[in-house]
Amino acid sequence: MSSRVSLLVLLLSLAPLSAHALDLDPAAIRQRFILPVEPAAAITPTAAKQKLGPTPQPIVLAGRIGARGMEPFLDGKASFVLVEIPADDHAKKPGHDADNCPFCKKRTANSPMVAVQFVGVDGKPIPIDARKLFGVAKGTDVVVQGAGVFDARLAIPIIQLTADGVHVRPAP
């Protein structure tokens, strides 16, 4: 498990906060990235794994913020981790915890996680916490669009996505 955490932190590690982070306008950044309408043709992380390779490609993904027992957010970073949205009825029950559900764990064992990050016009990661920037939390379903890559040689399946938009699905 420690190698998973290390790899995830490595993939999500972003530049440290700079002095200019205090000058950022969260409302303007939010407006730039929030998509009021859900993009069409979103695919699952499992389907994206089959489509992506080592060269960045445009993609639209639907997923749930989570990281299989790990923290899906990095403090002070516009980034999060997505996992597959459980497809069956038992997962829709209030209070369902996919991280501790044996059925969900078995079904998603081979599905990739998606390390999502948002970057500024300068190409550097945005140093504002995604929870505050987008009003999301662990368990929130989102659709993200951007450029994704997948390297099958990694020890665990992780898609890296540099996002240019996010649609937060309403809670049921």
N, C-alpha and C positions, 0 to 999 in steps of 0.2 A: 504494500500500500504506500510506503514512503517513496518508492520510485514513481508511482502515479502522481503523488502530490508534488514531487520535485519537477516532474515533466510538465504538469499543469501550471505550476508557478512560473517555470521557464517560458512556457508558451504565452502566458498572460503578463509576464513581467514587462513593464513599460518604463519609460524614462522617469526618473524621480521628479517630484513636483518642482517647478521652477518659480522664480519670482513672478513671472508673467501669469501664473495660474491665478493669482489674486486679481488680475485685470480682466479675466474672462467674464463674459456675460452669459450666464446659464440659460436665460430665457431665449436669447438669440441662437445659442447652440441647440437647445431643445427644438426650436422651430425649424432649424435646418435639418434635423434628423427624424423627427416624429412624422410618421406617415398617417394622415387622418383616415385613409381608406386602405384596407388590407390589400397588398399586392396579389394579383392572380397567380395561379400556378405554383404555389409554394409546395415544396417537397419535404420529405422527412430527412433527418440526418442519415438514415440508412440508405435512402435513395441517392442522396448527395455523395455519399462515400463511393458509390458505383460510378458516378458521373465525373467527379473531380480527379485531378492528378496534381503533379507538382507545379504546374503553371497556373497562375491565378485566372479564374474564369468567373463571369457573372453568374450569380445564383440567388434564388429566393428560397429561404428555409423557414419551416414552422417548427417550433420547439418549445420546451418548457424550461424555465430557468431552474437549474439544479446541477449537481455534480456528483451524484452517487455517493453520498455520505461525506463529501467535502464541501467547503464553503465555495459557492459559485461566484462570489464577488471578490474583488481586490479593493480594499479601502482607498478612496481617493482616485479611482481610475474609472473611466467610461468603458467598462468591460464586464463581461459575465460569461458563464458557461451554460450551454443549452444541452438538454438531453431529449430523447424521443418522448413524445406525448403518448401516454398509454392509450391504446385504442379501444379497450373493452369497457363494458358497463361498470365492473367493480371498481375501476379506477376513477370513476366519476362521483363516487360517494363522498359526501363531506368528510373531511378529516383523513382521507386516504393519503398514506405516506409511501410513495413509490420506492423510496430509499430502503424501507424496511419491509416491503411486501415481497414474499418469496416468488409469487407469480410474476410480478413486474421485473424483479431482478433477473429471473431466468430468461424472460422474453427479451430483455435489453442487454444481456451479457455481451453480445457481439456488436451492438449498435455503437456508433461513434459518439463521442461528446463533441461539442462545437465550441471552440474558444473564440468569442466574439469581441472585437475591439473597435472603438470609434476613434478616428484620427481627425485632427484639424486640417485646415487648408495648407498648413506647413508640412503635413505628412507625419507629424508627431502625435502620439497618443494624447487624448484630452484628459487633463488631470482633474476631472470632476467625477465623483462617485456616481455610477450608473443608477443606483437606487434613488438618489436625489434628482439626478438629471432627468430620468424618464419615469419616475414614480413606480418602479418595479420592485419585486421582492422574490425570494425563493418561491417557486411554484407558479409564477406568472407565466402564462402562455403568450408568446410573441411570434411575429413573423419578421424576419430580418432579410434585408437584401444587401448585396455587396459582392466583393470578389473573394472567392474561396479557393483553398488549396487542400489537398490531402496527400500525405506521404505514407504509403502502405508499409514502409520500412520501419516506422516508429513502433516502439514496444506495445503501446496501446493505441487504439484508433481514435485520432483527434483530427477534426477538420479545423483549420484556421480560417477565420472569416474577418476581413476588414470591411465593416459595415458602412453603408452610406444612407441607410434608412431603417427604421424600426416601427412596426405597428404593434401596439399593445392590445391584445384581445381583451374584451370586457370579461370580468369575472362572472362565472355562471350564477 
